[in-house]
């Protein structure tokens, strides 16, 4: 039985009815590429928080272009709401803190992707101001807390340094070079792009969501990192930044710059089973796409199965 058939049987046995795509790339070629539920290689699937890792890549590109001088620059240098003396810790928050989820701003994620703090935020006419008025609970850089607020603030900084819509910058400097096609990112009422927006938040619901990529497009993001920032012989982001992004942060050995880290792998994770996993020593990249539900199911065992088979 070949790998494709073995995977089909495994998916069937585990009753993973929400898995839409599974892809394994090794040593420069696709070894396994299976689609379910009517999906094909051209089908697009939401990627949820994989988009956080995309923002990390964009931060590296901005550093390479000199739009950001360094990751230890204070947030208040870019966002005036954090330069008002509302809290003594505000001026200590750095861009590195946002990338490593260590801002110290109060955040509780909620249950099953339903977060009261985000619900309140969406009603605010000014998201950055709202976050600046949220309590600080730790000294910046002292504790990891997986926070949407940190990513929203990073997005606001990136839009400031690129001088406009962050999606246009991503499209020109990352998506097009990687042959990725994507719709416009959802924007808040106050104008901030929010790549992890839930379905139905905008006027067009899921049709507005930015996080709709094919399995092959997700693969290209993994290839970019595995190849030291090079894609099709073009340096997209510096290898220096990539090495930092996939190095453990001080507060969490399993997290870098919006990239998850494991014993012998690194990758991107999105709610409901979206997954890009890079195993550098084996020159392997795994991609999983699934339909997210309130349960927030993950399918890491599929990767373990493929690695053993």
Buried (B, 14 or more C-beta within 10 A) or exposed (E): EEBBEBBBEBBEEEEBEBBBBBBBBBEEEBBBBBBBEEBEEEBBBBBBBBBBBBBBBBBBBBBBEEBBEEBEBBBBBBBEBBBEEBBEBBBBBBBBBBBBBBBBBBBEBEEEBEBEBBEEBBEBEBBBBBBBEBEBEBEBBEBBBEBBBBBBBBBBBBBBBBEEBBBBBBBEBBBEBBEBEBBBBBBBEEEBBBBBBBEEBBEEEBEBBBBBBBBBBBBBBBBBBBBEBBBEEEEBBBBEBBEBBBEEBEBBEEBBBBBBBEEEBBBBBBBBBBBBBBBEEEEBBBBBBBBBEEEEBBBBEBBEBBBEE
